[in-house]
């Protein structure tokens, strides 16, 4: 089971990051799923590098509105 959880975490991390970067309403659920898979696999999730990128995305959206 730990191997499946590790594989799920490996797949969920980039998906959760992409949803966060896009500002999706589903980003929180994806992050929680990723953290649960990481916990089940006994691994520490990688920190998200996206907060500054999301701010840039929001600024671009505002500028183009």
Chimera marker file (.cmm) of the C-alpha trace (Angstrom):
<marker_set name="trace">
<marker id="1" x="0.000" y="0.000" z="0.000" r="1" g="1" b="0" radius="0.5"/>
<marker id="2" x="2.875" y="2.367" z="0.726" r="1" g="1" b="0" radius="0.5"/>
<marker id="3" x="4.117" y="1.967" z="-2.861" r="1" g="1" b="0" radius="0.5"/>
<marker id="4" x="0.699" y="2.951" z="-4.248" r="1" g="1" b="0" radius="0.5"/>
<marker id="5" x="0.551" y="5.949" z="-1.914" r="1" g="1" b="0" radius="0.5"/>
<marker id="6" x="4.013" y="7.046" z="-3.071" r="1" g="1" b="0" radius="0.5"/>
<marker id="7" x="2.920" y="6.772" z="-6.712" r="1" g="1" b="0" radius="0.5"/>
<marker id="8" x="-0.261" y="8.755" z="-5.949" r="1" g="1" b="0" radius="0.5"/>
<marker id="9" x="1.808" y="11.448" z="-4.231" r="1" g="1" b="0" radius="0.5"/>
<marker id="10" x="4.181" y="11.591" z="-7.211" r="1" g="1" b="0" radius="0.5"/>
<marker id="11" x="1.239" y="12.163" z="-9.551" r="1" g="1" b="0" radius="0.5"/>
<marker id="12" x="-0.759" y="14.473" z="-7.297" r="1" g="1" b="0" radius="0.5"/>
<marker id="13" x="2.016" y="16.957" z="-6.488" r="1" g="1" b="0" radius="0.5"/>
<marker id="14" x="2.295" y="18.490" z="-9.979" r="1" g="1" b="0" radius="0.5"/>
<marker id="15" x="-1.483" y="18.400" z="-10.424" r="1" g="1" b="0" radius="0.5"/>
<marker id="16" x="-2.047" y="20.210" z="-7.128" r="1" g="1" b="0" radius="0.5"/>
<marker id="17" x="0.570" y="22.789" z="-8.058" r="1" g="1" b="0" radius="0.5"/>
<marker id="18" x="-0.970" y="23.381" z="-11.478" r="1" g="1" b="0" radius="0.5"/>
<marker id="19" x="-4.433" y="23.866" z="-9.981" r="1" g="1" b="0" radius="0.5"/>
<marker id="20" x="-3.011" y="26.274" z="-7.425" r="1" g="1" b="0" radius="0.5"/>
<marker id="21" x="-1.175" y="28.211" z="-10.111" r="1" g="1" b="0" radius="0.5"/>
<marker id="22" x="-4.347" y="28.515" z="-12.157" r="1" g="1" b="0" radius="0.5"/>
<marker id="23" x="-6.295" y="29.711" z="-9.136" r="1" g="1" b="0" radius="0.5"/>
<marker id="24" x="-8.713" y="26.802" z="-9.392" r="1" g="1" b="0" radius="0.5"/>
<marker id="25" x="-11.418" y="26.338" z="-6.795" r="1" g="1" b="0" radius="0.5"/>
<marker id="26" x="-10.227" y="22.709" z="-6.625" r="1" g="1" b="0" radius="0.5"/>
<marker id="27" x="-6.653" y="23.527" z="-5.586" r="1" g="1" b="0" radius="0.5"/>
<marker id="28" x="-7.317" y="23.100" z="-1.853" r="1" g="1" b="0" radius="0.5"/>
<marker id="29" x="-8.853" y="19.645" z="-2.300" r="1" g="1" b="0" radius="0.5"/>
<marker id="30" x="-5.971" y="18.577" z="-4.549" r="1" g="1" b="0" radius="0.5"/>
<marker id="31" x="-3.457" y="19.835" z="-1.976" r="1" g="1" b="0" radius="0.5"/>
<marker id="32" x="-5.218" y="17.897" z="0.781" r="1" g="1" b="0" radius="0.5"/>
<marker id="33" x="-5.256" y="14.730" z="-1.327" r="1" g="1" b="0" radius="0.5"/>
<marker id="34" x="-1.559" y="15.156" z="-2.045" r="1" g="1" b="0" radius="0.5"/>
<marker id="35" x="-0.755" y="15.640" z="1.644" r="1" g="1" b="0" radius="0.5"/>
<marker id="36" x="-2.800" y="12.539" z="2.533" r="1" g="1" b="0" radius="0.5"/>
<marker id="37" x="-0.957" y="10.445" z="-0.067" r="1" g="1" b="0" radius="0.5"/>
<marker id="38" x="2.400" y="11.773" z="1.124" r="1" g="1" b="0" radius="0.5"/>
<marker id="39" x="1.472" y="10.958" z="4.715" r="1" g="1" b="0" radius="0.5"/>
<marker id="40" x="0.411" y="7.424" z="3.781" r="1" g="1" b="0" radius="0.5"/>
<marker id="41" x="3.661" y="6.940" z="1.860" r="1" g="1" b="0" radius="0.5"/>
<marker id="42" x="5.754" y="8.370" z="4.678" r="1" g="1" b="0" radius="0.5"/>
<marker id="43" x="7.239" y="11.127" z="2.529" r="1" g="1" b="0" radius="0.5"/>
<marker id="44" x="7.378" y="14.889" z="3.013" r="1" g="1" b="0" radius="0.5"/>
<marker id="45" x="5.619" y="16.855" z="0.256" r="1" g="1" b="0" radius="0.5"/>
<marker id="46" x="7.768" y="19.275" z="-1.671" r="1" g="1" b="0" radius="0.5"/>
<marker id="47" x="7.060" y="22.922" z="-0.821" r="1" g="1" b="0" radius="0.5"/>
<marker id="48" x="5.056" y="24.752" z="-3.437" r="1" g="1" b="0" radius="0.5"/>
<marker id="49" x="7.061" y="27.313" z="-5.432" r="1" g="1" b="0" radius="0.5"/>
<marker id="50" x="3.893" y="28.928" z="-6.750" r="1" g="1" b="0" radius="0.5"/>
<marker id="51" x="2.786" y="31.802" z="-4.490" r="1" g="1" b="0" radius="0.5"/>
<marker id="52" x="4.858" y="34.380" z="-6.359" r="1" g="1" b="0" radius="0.5"/>
<marker id="53" x="3.804" y="32.930" z="-9.730" r="1" g="1" b="0" radius="0.5"/>
<marker id="54" x="0.146" y="33.096" z="-8.755" r="1" g="1" b="0" radius="0.5"/>
<marker id="55" x="0.578" y="36.759" z="-7.809" r="1" g="1" b="0" radius="0.5"/>
<marker id="56" x="2.052" y="37.411" z="-11.256" r="1" g="1" b="0" radius="0.5"/>
<marker id="57" x="-0.856" y="35.567" z="-12.892" r="1" g="1" b="0" radius="0.5"/>
<marker id="58" x="-3.388" y="37.624" z="-10.934" r="1" g="1" b="0" radius="0.5"/>
<marker id="59" x="-1.576" y="40.854" z="-11.858" r="1" g="1" b="0" radius="0.5"/>
<marker id="60" x="-1.638" y="39.861" z="-15.540" r="1" g="1" b="0" radius="0.5"/>
<marker id="61" x="-5.363" y="39.062" z="-15.352" r="1" g="1" b="0" radius="0.5"/>
<marker id="62" x="-6.063" y="42.451" z="-13.780" r="1" g="1" b="0" radius="0.5"/>
<marker id="63" x="-3.937" y="44.272" z="-16.364" r="1" g="1" b="0" radius="0.5"/>
<marker id="64" x="-5.755" y="42.555" z="-19.233" r="1" g="1" b="0" radius="0.5"/>
<marker id="65" x="-9.251" y="43.111" z="-17.815" r="1" g="1" b="0" radius="0.5"/>
<link id1="1" id2="2" r="1" g="1" b="0" radius="0.2"/>
<link id1="2" id2="3" r="1" g="1" b="0" radius="0.2"/>
<link id1="3" id2="4" r="1" g="1" b="0" radius="0.2"/>
<link id1="4" id2="5" r="1" g="1" b="0" radius="0.2"/>
<link id1="5" id2="6" r="1" g="1" b="0" radius="0.2"/>
<link id1="6" id2="7" r="1" g="1" b="0" radius="0.2"/>
<link id1="7" id2="8" r="1" g="1" b="0" radius="0.2"/>
<link id1="8" id2="9" r="1" g="1" b="0" radius="0.2"/>
<link id1="9" id2="10" r="1" g="1" b="0" radius="0.2"/>
<link id1="10" id2="11" r="1" g="1" b="0" radius="0.2"/>
<link id1="11" id2="12" r="1" g="1" b="0" radius="0.2"/>
<link id1="12" id2="13" r="1" g="1" b="0" radius="0.2"/>
<link id1="13" id2="14" r="1" g="1" b="0" radius="0.2"/>
<link id1="14" id2="15" r="1" g="1" b="0" radius="0.2"/>
<link id1="15" id2="16" r="1" g="1" b="0" radius="0.2"/>
<link id1="16" id2="17" r="1" g="1" b="0" radius="0.2"/>
<link id1="17" id2="18" r="1" g="1" b="0" radius="0.2"/>
<link id1="18" id2="19" r="1" g="1" b="0" radius="0.2"/>
<link id1="19" id2="20" r="1" g="1" b="0" radius="0.2"/>
<link id1="20" id2="21" r="1" g="1" b="0" radius="0.2"/>
<link id1="21" id2="22" r="1" g="1" b="0" radius="0.2"/>
<link id1="22" id2="23" r="1" g="1" b="0" radius="0.2"/>
<link id1="23" id2="24" r="1" g="1" b="0" radius="0.2"/>
<link id1="24" id2="25" r="1" g="1" b="0" radius="0.2"/>
<link id1="25" id2="26" r="1" g="1" b="0" radius="0.2"/>
<link id1="26" id2="27" r="1" g="1" b="0" radius="0.2"/>
<link id1="27" id2="28" r="1" g="1" b="0" radius="0.2"/>
<link id1="28" id2="29" r="1" g="1" b="0" radius="0.2"/>
<link id1="29" id2="30" r="1" g="1" b="0" radius="0.2"/>
<link id1="30" id2="31" r="1" g="1" b="0" radius="0.2"/>
<link id1="31" id2="32" r="1" g="1" b="0" radius="0.2"/>
<link id1="32" id2="33" r="1" g="1" b="0" radius="0.2"/>
<link id1="33" id2="34" r="1" g="1" b="0" radius="0.2"/>
<link id1="34" id2="35" r="1" g="1" b="0" radius="0.2"/>
<link id1="35" id2="36" r="1" g="1" b="0" radius="0.2"/>
<link id1="36" id2="37" r="1" g="1" b="0" radius="0.2"/>
<link id1="37" id2="38" r="1" g="1" b="0" radius="0.2"/>
<link id1="38" id2="39" r="1" g="1" b="0" radius="0.2"/>
<link id1="39" id2="40" r="1" g="1" b="0" radius="0.2"/>
<link id1="40" id2="41" r="1" g="1" b="0" radius="0.2"/>
<link id1="41" id2="42" r="1" g="1" b="0" radius="0.2"/>
<link id1="42" id2="43" r="1" g="1" b="0" radius="0.2"/>
<link id1="43" id2="44" r="1" g="1" b="0" radius="0.2"/>
<link id1="44" id2="45" r="1" g="1" b="0" radius="0.2"/>
<link id1="45" id2="46" r="1" g="1" b="0" radius="0.2"/>
<link id1="46" id2="47" r="1" g="1" b="0" radius="0.2"/>
<link id1="47" id2="48" r="1" g="1" b="0" radius="0.2"/>
<link id1="48" id2="49" r="1" g="1" b="0" radius="0.2"/>
<link id1="49" id2="50" r="1" g="1" b="0" radius="0.2"/>
<link id1="50" id2="51" r="1" g="1" b="0" radius="0.2"/>
<link id1="51" id2="52" r="1" g="1" b="0" radius="0.2"/>
<link id1="52" id2="53" r="1" g="1" b="0" radius="0.2"/>
<link id1="53" id2="54" r="1" g="1" b="0" radius="0.2"/>
<link id1="54" id2="55" r="1" g="1" b="0" radius="0.2"/>
<link id1="55" id2="56" r="1" g="1" b="0" radius="0.2"/>
<link id1="56" id2="57" r="1" g="1" b="0" radius="0.2"/>
<link id1="57" id2="58" r="1" g="1" b="0" radius="0.2"/>
<link id1="58" id2="59" r="1" g="1" b="0" radius="0.2"/>
<link id1="59" id2="60" r="1" g="1" b="0" radius="0.2"/>
<link id1="60" id2="61" r="1" g="1" b="0" radius="0.2"/>
<link id1="61" id2="62" r="1" g="1" b="0" radius="0.2"/>
<link id1="62" id2="63" r="1" g="1" b="0" radius="0.2"/>
<link id1="63" id2="64" r="1" g="1" b="0" radius="0.2"/>
<link id1="64" id2="65" r="1" g="1" b="0" radius="0.2"/>
</marker_set>
